[in-house]
Amino acid sequence: MFKETRKSIEWGEETLTLETGKIARQADGCVIATLGETSVLCAVTFAKTQKPGQDFFPLTVHYGEKYYAAGKIPGGFFKREARPTEKETLTSRLIDRPIRPLFVPGFKNEVLVICTVLSHDLVNDPDMVAMIGASAALTISGAPFMGPIAACRVGFEDGDYILNPELDDMHDLRNKPEQRLDLVVAGTKDAVMMVESEAYELSEDEMLGAVKFAHDQIQPVIDLIIDFAEDCAKEPFDYQAPDYSKLSKAVKKAGDKAMRKAFKITDKQERTTAVAAARDLIKAALTEEELADTNLGSAMKGLEASILRGDVVKTGKRIDGRDTTTVRPIVSETGILPRTHGSALFTRGETQGLVVTTLGTGEDEQMIDALQGMYRSNFMLHYNFPPYSVGEVGRFGFTGRREIGHGKLAWRALQAVLPAATDFPYTIRVVSEITESNGSSSMASVCGGSLSMMDAGVPLKAPVAGVAMGLILEDSGKYAILTDILGDEDHLGDMDFKVAGTENGITSLQMDIKIGGITPEIMSEALAQAKDARLHILGEMSNALTEAGEFSAHAPRIETMKIPTDKIREVIGTGGKVIREIVEVSGAKVNIDDEGVIKIASANADQIAKAYEMINAIVAEPEEGVIYRGKVVKIVDFGAFVNFFGKRDGLVHVSQIENRRLNHPSDVLKEGQEVWVKLLGFDDRGKVRLAMKMVDQETGKETTEDKE
């Protein structure tokens, strides 16, 4: 009944298996990829005809994690998987980026890739398995896909690169100084297609070495997919790329002069208006048949690309008048909002970000429910891109994939320099509002985020800056690497290469290629050019701030204390009764974690002190030889019990009350009376022994006399 194909290799320390032919047989291509005990089902379908009038490539990638894969039931009321998590959205983008450029040029049929995590061993991250499975499914589907690709994750510990480190090793790298890199690389047999990383001040050589290591390690996987496809691939889809050379000539003849004139305008808004006018001029000169051609958009883009790209490679001059290495003018400002905890306005040319930092307590930490379990994050970065930032009227709704991706890139760049939670026990939320955009707003978010946090008083290890690099690679092999690219250069160029870091090294790297890949030599040159730009931007940022400023008067103050874990229950109390009382009496916020770390937060120092005192009274141990103020709680024939330390009571024997013989403790004491006592020690059963007779009951000072 089933015609199954199954291939395996040993890859790193695990077995990688690809199988097809048994499940989802009506898809054009379906592969279950398994690494260790992590399995992902990857199904590909594509339309056999192009929708009328469609002038773009509609590729959609969905990556989904099913909770059953890790033996879990989703939280929440409905108990089923809901809208995509941040991890699912980012992984969908991760799969999309390297496969999109590898479809045959001109192919505009709809393609859908769905990757579903079926099993998760909590060791191997399913995102890499999904990328490999999606590539294999596309390769056997018959779609005009010029793959395959493969991908891997690389760690860097003690100077050694590590292939596909375990999931736990890559979690919370900020608190693992021995782990300095979380790098994902996807590529073909000959070239690198995509890079995504979180790094901890790696040098350019170390980062390039990691990329080369990754490309070498994915070669056996590419060979596996090719071997697999030879046994089970469907017949290639009969697709012939459209020949619209005649239309391109007509477009060029009608608008070459006007378009060249438009691209010489340096101001973005004026240039956009002039380009739109040139397009209208072209359309007015075309026949009705040419206007109806679905390739008109491609022909227009081809004309624009040839003008922008050719001039840069030939003359080294860009459309805004810069050479290939110059960064646009920068203005950095901080403290521009009166009531926020920290704020910065970072402007680079026609790209601008208003970035705001808010400091919170442990209650504000983000709780993340992932397949590997629930965890908390005390650093968030949210990126917003409203339509007005590019002068457009557009939809204004929920956060899109692009905003999530750009925000995560800036998050990776900045979190490498955050102080340890033990040194700065605050939850940090950074929000980047992009108010203008003409290239690299994510890197503006990095620069503005760094300044904003320093303005809020966050003691960063070092300021961070980011820059976007571009590439124009001609068929002749000539190329130009562009520093600080514009939106048009990103749109019409061959590479988007974003590098962020400190003066000492790289903290984040993201690369997307729109062609068949780039060589290590080009990447090395781009990294070196990006370093020069990064250092320049850091110098410009230093005009505003070079280190953390004064702590905001509007931010909460937080103090931490560590208690033994066996005391946690006492501080919380039955049903939270004790900790609620501490909060109500002191007025401070109190948060305690499973390790016994307590954070006390308030804008009022007296409230923090009161809460600290109340907690300390519960968890601290009384010290032998120390004098305490206490209250008589019970009188018996042989002495009096005194509450002297929190809820701790001790016995003052009748012989230890005064320096004379008493008939009964009630001769001098009564319940509720406040007294000074000295802790003599503990008896064999752990009972507390107290004394009054050597303490002056008026001053609380120890007396020198001890009369009988």
ZAVEX-97713 format. One line per 3 residues: number of its first residue (from 1); their letters; for each residue y, x negated, z of C-alpha. Coordinates in steps of 0.1 Angstrom, whole numbers, plus 5000, padded with zeros to 4 digits. Layout:
N
NUM) a) Y X Z  ...;
This chain:
708
1) mfk) 5000 5000 5000  5024 4972 5008  5031 4941 4987;
4) etr) 5043 4917 5014  5058 4883 5010  5062 4860 5040;
7) ksi) 5074 4824 5042  5081 4802 5072  5094 4767 5081;
10) ewg) 5099 4748 5113  5137 4746 5117  5150 4726 5147;
13) eet) 5129 4737 5176  5120 4771 5163  5101 4788 5135;
16) ltl) 5122 4805 5108  5104 4833 5090  5115 4855 5060;
19) etg) 5094 4886 5051  5098 4915 5027  5078 4942 5011;
22) kia) 5068 4964 5040  5100 4979 5054  5130 4996 5036;
25) rqa) 5113 4993 5002  5139 5016 4985  5167 4991 4991;
28) dgc) 5174 4967 4963  5166 4939 4986  5154 4939 5022;
31) via) 5144 4909 5043  5135 4906 5080  5146 4872 5091;
34) tlg) 5131 4859 5124  5141 4828 5144  5120 4824 5176;
37) ets) 5117 4860 5187  5151 4871 5174  5147 4893 5143;
40) vlc) 5173 4909 5120  5167 4934 5093  5190 4927 5063;
43) avt) 5191 4954 5036  5212 4951 5003  5220 4979 4979;
46) fak) 5244 4978 4949  5257 5003 4925  5244 4999 4889;
49) tqk) 5277 5010 4874  5314 5003 4882  5335 5032 4893;
52) pgq) 5361 5042 4867  5394 5025 4871  5382 5002 4899;
55) dff) 5400 4968 4898  5386 4951 4929  5352 4940 4942;
58) plt) 5341 4965 4969  5317 4945 4990  5310 4959 5025;
61) vhy) 5291 4941 5052  5279 4958 5084  5263 4939 5112;
64) gek) 5250 4960 5141  5232 4951 5174  5208 4977 5188;
67) yya) 5205 4976 5225  5167 4982 5223  5165 4947 5207;
70) agk) 5170 4932 5242  5153 4960 5261  5185 4977 5272;
73) ipg) 5200 5012 5272  5236 5014 5263  5261 5022 5290;
76) gff) 5286 5050 5289  5281 5088 5288  5265 5092 5254;
79) kre) 5239 5065 5257  5239 5054 5221  5256 5026 5202;
82) arp) 5292 5036 5194  5320 5019 5175  5314 4983 5166;
85) tek) 5320 4957 5193  5342 4927 5188  5311 4905 5183;
88) etl) 5297 4929 5156  5330 4930 5138  5334 4892 5138;
91) tsr) 5298 4887 5126  5303 4912 5098  5333 4891 5087;
94) lid) 5313 4859 5092  5286 4871 5067  5311 4885 5042;
97) rpi) 5333 4854 5039  5307 4829 5023  5289 4854 5001;
100) rpl) 5320 4871 4986  5330 4842 4963  5294 4838 4950;
103) fvp) 5292 4870 4930  5296 4866 4893  5334 4867 4884;
106) gfk) 5343 4902 4871  5315 4920 4890  5331 4951 4906;
109) nev) 5301 4973 4913  5299 4984 4949  5277 4963 4972;
112) lvi) 5266 4972 5007  5249 4947 5031  5236 4961 5064;
115) ctv) 5222 4937 5090  5205 4953 5121  5193 4933 5151;
118) lsh) 5158 4945 5159  5147 4920 5185  5167 4895 5206;
121) dlv) 5150 4867 5226  5183 4859 5244  5179 4823 5232;
124) ndp) 5187 4824 5195  5220 4840 5185  5212 4868 5159;
127) dmv) 5245 4861 5140  5230 4830 5123  5197 4849 5116;
130) ami) 5217 4877 5100  5236 4853 5077  5203 4838 5065;
133) gas) 5187 4872 5061  5216 4886 5042  5216 4857 5018;
136) aal) 5178 4860 5012  5181 4898 5006  5209 4893 4981;
139) tis) 5189 4866 4963  5158 4888 4958  5178 4920 4951;
142) gap) 5186 4912 4914  5223 4915 4921  5245 4889 4902;
145) fmg) 5247 4867 4932  5251 4829 4926  5235 4819 4959;
148) pia) 5216 4814 4981  5236 4803 5010  5224 4793 5045;
151) acr) 5242 4789 5078  5237 4772 5112  5255 4767 5145;
154) vgf) 5263 4732 5157  5270 4720 5193  5284 4686 5203;
157) edg) 5273 4671 5236  5276 4634 5248  5284 4623 5212;
160) dyi) 5254 4640 5197  5254 4670 5173  5229 4697 5183;
163) lnp) 5214 4722 5158  5214 4758 5168  5220 4753 5206;
166) eld) 5208 4781 5228  5229 4812 5235  5236 4803 5271;
169) dmh) 5248 4768 5261  5275 4783 5239  5286 4809 5264;
172) dlr) 5318 4802 5283  5324 4767 5269  5357 4764 5288;
175) nkp) 5337 4759 5320  5312 4735 5304  5330 4702 5299;
178) eqr) 5298 4685 5285  5298 4710 5256  5327 4704 5233;
181) ldl) 5320 4724 5202  5307 4758 5189  5308 4754 5151;
184) vva) 5294 4777 5124  5290 4764 5089  5277 4783 5058;
187) gtk) 5271 4766 5025  5252 4764 4992  5229 4736 4981;
190) dav) 5259 4715 4969  5290 4726 4989  5304 4741 5021;
193) mmv) 5317 4777 5018  5328 4786 5052  5336 4770 5086;
196) ese) 5344 4787 5119  5347 4768 5152  5358 4767 5188;
199) aye) 5364 4731 5198  5377 4711 5228  5401 4685 5213;
202) lse) 5377 4669 5188  5390 4642 5165  5392 4649 5128;
205) dem) 5363 4624 5123  5341 4642 5149  5348 4676 5133;
208) lga) 5341 4664 5098  5309 4648 5110  5298 4681 5125;
211) vkf) 5304 4699 5092  5284 4673 5073  5256 4675 5099;
214) ahd) 5255 4713 5095  5254 4711 5057  5225 4686 5059;
217) qiq) 5206 4709 5083  5209 4740 5062  5192 4724 5032;
220) pvi) 5156 4733 5043  5167 4769 5047  5181 4771 5012;
223) dli) 5149 4756 4999  5130 4783 5019  5150 4811 5004;
226) idf) 5145 4798 4968  5108 4794 4974  5107 4829 4989;
229) aed) 5126 4844 4960  5103 4829 4934  5075 4850 4948;
232) cak) 5093 4884 4953  5127 4885 4936  5134 4915 4913;
235) epf) 5145 4911 4877  5182 4901 4875  5205 4930 4870;
238) dyq) 5217 4930 4834  5254 4923 4839  5277 4907 4814;
241) apd) 5311 4896 4826  5338 4915 4807  5357 4895 4780;
244) ysk) 5393 4904 4784  5407 4873 4768  5425 4894 4742;
247) lsk) 5442 4915 4769  5451 4883 4788  5469 4870 4757;
250) avk) 5488 4902 4754  5498 4901 4790  5509 4865 4788;
253) kag) 5529 4872 4756  5547 4901 4771  5555 4887 4805;
256) dka) 5551 4849 4807  5588 4842 4806  5598 4869 4831;
259) mrk) 5569 4860 4855  5578 4823 4855  5614 4831 4862;
262) afk) 5603 4854 4891  5582 4827 4907  5611 4803 4907;
265) itd) 5629 4825 4933  5624 4810 4968  5632 4841 4989;
268) kqe) 5600 4861 4994  5616 4896 4992  5636 4888 4961;
271) rtt) 5606 4871 4945  5584 4901 4952  5609 4924 4936;
274) ava) 5612 4901 4906  5574 4899 4902  5571 4937 4904;
277) aar) 5598 4940 4877  5579 4915 4855  5547 4935 4859;
280) dli) 5566 4966 4848  5580 4947 4818  5544 4937 4808;
283) kaa) 5531 4973 4811  5560 4986 4790  5550 4962 4762;
286) lte) 5512 4971 4762  5495 4998 4742  5479 5028 4759;
289) eel) 5445 5014 4753  5455 4981 4770  5470 5000 4799;
292) adt) 5438 5020 4804  5417 4988 4805  5402 4984 4840;
295) nlg) 5407 4946 4836  5445 4949 4835  5448 4940 4871;
298) sam) 5426 4909 4866  5447 4898 4836  5479 4902 4855;
301) kgl) 5465 4882 4884  5453 4855 4860  5488 4852 4846;
304) eas) 5504 4849 4881  5477 4824 4892  5482 4802 4861;
307) ilr) 5519 4800 4867  5517 4793 4904  5487 4769 4903;
310) gdv) 5496 4750 4872  5531 4741 4882  5520 4729 4916;
313) vkt) 5493 4706 4903  5515 4692 4875  5548 4688 4894;
316) gkr) 5539 4690 4931  5566 4716 4934  5559 4749 4950;
319) idg) 5574 4784 4945  5597 4781 4975  5609 4747 4965;
322) rdt) 5588 4726 4989  5565 4697 4981  5529 4698 4991;
325) ttv) 5532 4684 5026  5564 4699 5040  5563 4725 5068;
328) rpi) 5588 4753 5066  5618 4753 5090  5607 4762 5126;
331) vse) 5627 4779 5154  5610 4782 5188  5625 4804 5216;
334) tgi) 5611 4813 5250  5621 4838 5278  5636 4863 5254;
337) lpr) 5623 4894 5272  5637 4900 5307  5608 4918 5324;
340) thg) 5577 4903 5309  5559 4875 5326  5563 4852 5296;
343) sal) 5576 4856 5261  5582 4836 5230  5596 4841 5195;
346) ftr) 5581 4816 5170  5595 4816 5135  5583 4794 5107;
349) get) 5600 4802 5074  5594 4839 5067  5565 4841 5092;
352) qgl) 5574 4852 5127  5555 4862 5158  5568 4878 5190;
355) vvt) 5542 4867 5216  5541 4881 5251  5520 4869 5281;
358) tlg) 5510 4892 5310  5493 4878 5342  5469 4901 5361;
361) tge) 5443 4900 5388  5406 4901 5388  5407 4939 5384;
364) deq) 5422 4933 5350  5394 4911 5336  5377 4925 5305;
367) mid) 5341 4936 5311  5319 4929 5280  5285 4946 5276;
370) alq) 5265 4924 5253  5229 4922 5244  5225 4892 5267;
373) gmy) 5240 4911 5296  5273 4921 5311  5299 4894 5316;
376) rsn) 5337 4892 5323  5365 4875 5305  5398 4865 5322;
379) fml) 5416 4856 5289  5424 4881 5261  5445 4876 5230;
382) hyn) 5454 4907 5209  5470 4904 5175  5489 4932 5158;
385) fpp) 5500 4933 5122  5523 4963 5115  5532 4972 5079;
388) ysv) 5569 4964 5084  5560 4927 5088  5555 4925 5050;
391) gev) 5582 4951 5042  5557 4978 5033  5551 5014 5041;
394) grf) 5514 5016 5052  5489 5032 5074  5494 5026 5111;
397) gft) 5462 5032 5130  5433 5016 5148  5428 4979 5150;
400) grr) 5412 4966 5118  5387 4939 5111  5414 4915 5100;
403) eig) 5434 4919 5132  5403 4913 5153  5394 4882 5133;
406) hgk) 5429 4867 5134  5432 4874 5171  5398 4858 5178;
409) law) 5409 4827 5158  5440 4823 5180  5419 4830 5211;
412) ral) 5396 4801 5202  5425 4778 5196  5442 4784 5229;
415) qav) 5414 4789 5254  5404 4752 5252  5436 4743 5271;
418) lpa) 5435 4770 5298  5433 4758 5334  5401 4764 5353;
421) atd) 5399 4798 5370  5397 4780 5404  5430 4763 5398;
424) fpy) 5448 4793 5382  5430 4825 5394  5448 4849 5370;
427) tir) 5437 4872 5342  5458 4863 5312  5465 4887 5283;
430) vvs) 5485 4874 5253  5497 4899 5227  5510 4886 5193;
433) eit) 5532 4911 5175  5537 4898 5140  5572 4909 5130;
436) esn) 5574 4890 5097  5546 4876 5076  5545 4852 5046;
439) gss) 5515 4831 5053  5495 4820 5083  5505 4846 5110;
442) sma) 5474 4837 5130  5487 4802 5133  5521 4815 5143;
445) svc) 5502 4834 5170  5487 4801 5183  5521 4784 5185;
448) ggs) 5538 4815 5200  5509 4820 5224  5511 4785 5237;
451) lsm) 5549 4788 5243  5545 4822 5258  5519 4812 5283;
454) mda) 5539 4781 5293  5570 4804 5298  5548 4825 5321;
457) gvp) 5540 4795 5342  5504 4790 5330  5497 4753 5335;
460) lka) 5481 4746 5301  5464 4712 5297  5485 4706 5266;
463) pva) 5506 4727 5241  5487 4739 5210  5499 4743 5174;
466) gva) 5483 4755 5143  5488 4753 5105  5472 4768 5074;
469) mgl) 5463 4746 5045  5456 4756 5009  5440 4742 4979;
472) ile) 5445 4745 4942  5415 4730 4923  5417 4729 4885;
475) dsg) 5387 4729 4861  5397 4693 4852  5390 4682 4888;
478) kya) 5427 4677 4896  5437 4693 4928  5466 4697 4953;
481) ilt) 5463 4703 4990  5491 4725 5003  5505 4723 5039;
484) dil) 5517 4756 5055  5508 4779 5027  5527 4810 5017;
487) gde) 5511 4844 5012  5511 4841 4974  5495 4806 4977;
490) dhl) 5468 4821 4999  5463 4850 4975  5462 4829 4943;
493) gdm) 5447 4797 4957  5412 4784 4962  5411 4777 5000;
496) dfk) 5424 4790 5033  5420 4762 5058  5434 4768 5093;
499) vag) 5435 4740 5118  5448 4743 5154  5449 4718 5182;
502) ten) 5468 4696 5206  5482 4662 5201  5448 4648 5211;
505) git) 5425 4668 5189  5413 4700 5172  5407 4731 5192;
508) slq) 5399 4755 5164  5390 4752 5127  5385 4780 5102;
511) mdi) 5379 4775 5064  5373 4801 5037  5366 4791 5001;
514) kig) 5372 4813 4970  5354 4790 4946  5319 4774 4946;
517) git) 5327 4751 4976  5346 4719 4983  5336 4683 4987;
520) pei) 5337 4663 5020  5364 4642 5005  5387 4671 4999;
523) mse) 5380 4684 5035  5387 4650 5050  5421 4648 5031;
526) ala) 5430 4683 5042  5422 4675 5079  5444 4644 5078;
529) qak) 5472 4663 5061  5468 4691 5087  5470 4666 5116;
532) dar) 5504 4654 5103  5517 4690 5101  5503 4699 5135;
535) lhi) 5521 4670 5152  5553 4679 5134  5550 4715 5146;
538) lge) 5543 4704 5182  5575 4683 5180  5595 4714 5169;
541) msn) 5579 4735 5197  5589 4709 5223  5625 4719 5216;
544) alt) 5618 4751 5235  5593 4740 5262  5571 4710 5269;
547) eag) 5553 4722 5300  5548 4753 5321  5580 4768 5333;
550) efs) 5587 4786 5366  5563 4813 5376  5577 4847 5367;
553) aha) 5592 4866 5396  5576 4898 5382  5540 4884 5381;
556) pri) 5516 4889 5410  5509 4860 5433  5472 4852 5438;
559) etm) 5455 4832 5465  5418 4824 5465  5394 4818 5493;
562) kip) 5357 4811 5493  5333 4827 5518  5296 4823 5523;
565) tdk) 5276 4847 5501  5259 4861 5532  5293 4873 5544;
568) ire) 5301 4893 5513  5285 4925 5527  5306 4922 5559;
571) vig) 5338 4919 5540  5330 4949 5517  5315 4970 5544;
574) tgg) 5294 5002 5541  5305 5020 5510  5335 4996 5506;
577) kvi) 5350 5008 5539  5361 4974 5552  5376 4961 5520;
580) rei) 5395 4994 5515  5409 4991 5550  5421 4955 5542;
583) vev) 5438 4967 5511  5455 4997 5528  5466 4977 5559;
586) sga) 5478 4946 5540  5491 4962 5508  5475 4934 5487;
589) kvn) 5449 4937 5460  5416 4921 5470  5388 4912 5446;
592) idd) 5355 4896 5455  5328 4883 5431  5291 4876 5436;
595) egv) 5297 4839 5444  5319 4847 5474  5352 4839 5457;
598) iki) 5379 4862 5469  5412 4867 5451  5441 4882 5470;
601) asa) 5470 4893 5449  5505 4907 5456  5541 4900 5448;
604) nad) 5547 4899 5486  5536 4867 5503  5534 4885 5537;
607) qia) 5509 4909 5523  5487 4881 5510  5489 4864 5544;
610) kay) 5479 4896 5562  5449 4902 5539  5439 4865 5543;
613) emi) 5440 4868 5581  5420 4900 5581  5393 4886 5559;
616) nai) 5392 4853 5578  5387 4872 5610  5356 4887 5595;
619) vae) 5340 4857 5580  5352 4827 5600  5331 4813 5628;
622) pee) 5346 4807 5662  5349 4771 5673  5337 4757 5705;
625) gvi) 5365 4745 5729  5392 4766 5712  5413 4792 5732;
628) yrg) 5415 4827 5718  5434 4858 5726  5410 4887 5733;
631) kvv) 5406 4922 5748  5383 4933 5776  5359 4959 5760;
634) kiv) 5334 4964 5788  5330 4954 5825  5296 4950 5841;
637) dfg) 5284 4937 5875  5279 4901 5863  5311 4897 5842;
640) afv) 5332 4912 5814  5327 4914 5776  5357 4903 5757;
643) nff) 5364 4909 5720  5380 4877 5710  5374 4869 5673;
646) gkr) 5374 4897 5648  5346 4919 5657  5329 4892 5678;
649) dgl) 5324 4898 5715  5315 4873 5742  5307 4873 5779;
652) vhv) 5330 4859 5806  5306 4855 5835  5320 4866 5869;
655) sqi) 5320 4829 5880  5343 4820 5850  5370 4846 5856;
658) enr) 5390 4829 5883  5388 4798 5905  5377 4818 5934;
661) rln) 5347 4840 5943  5350 4876 5932  5331 4906 5946;
664) hps) 5332 4923 5912  5350 4916 5879  5369 4949 5882;
667) dvl) 5388 4933 5911  5410 4916 5885  5401 4931 5851;
670) keg) 5401 4964 5835  5390 4976 5801  5416 4973 5774;
673) qev) 5433 4944 5792  5443 4914 5770  5433 4880 5782;
676) wvk) 5431 4844 5771  5396 4829 5769  5381 4796 5760;
679) llg) 5349 4794 5740  5325 4773 5761  5296 4775 5736;
682) fdd) 5265 4794 5728  5233 4799 5749  5198 4794 5737;
685) rgk) 5197 4830 5723  5230 4825 5704  5251 4845 5729;
688) vrl) 5287 4835 5732  5298 4820 5765  5335 4824 5774;
691) amk) 5357 4814 5803  5391 4824 5817  5396 4803 5847;
694) mvd) 5408 4771 5830  5433 4790 5808  5468 4800 5820;
697) qet) 5468 4837 5814  5506 4838 5808  5509 4810 5783;
700) gke) 5475 4807 5769  5475 4769 5776  5446 4751 5792;
703) tte) 5452 4741 5828  5444 4707 5842  5431 4721 5875;
706) dke) 5396 4736 5880  5394 4747 5916  5364 4762 5933;
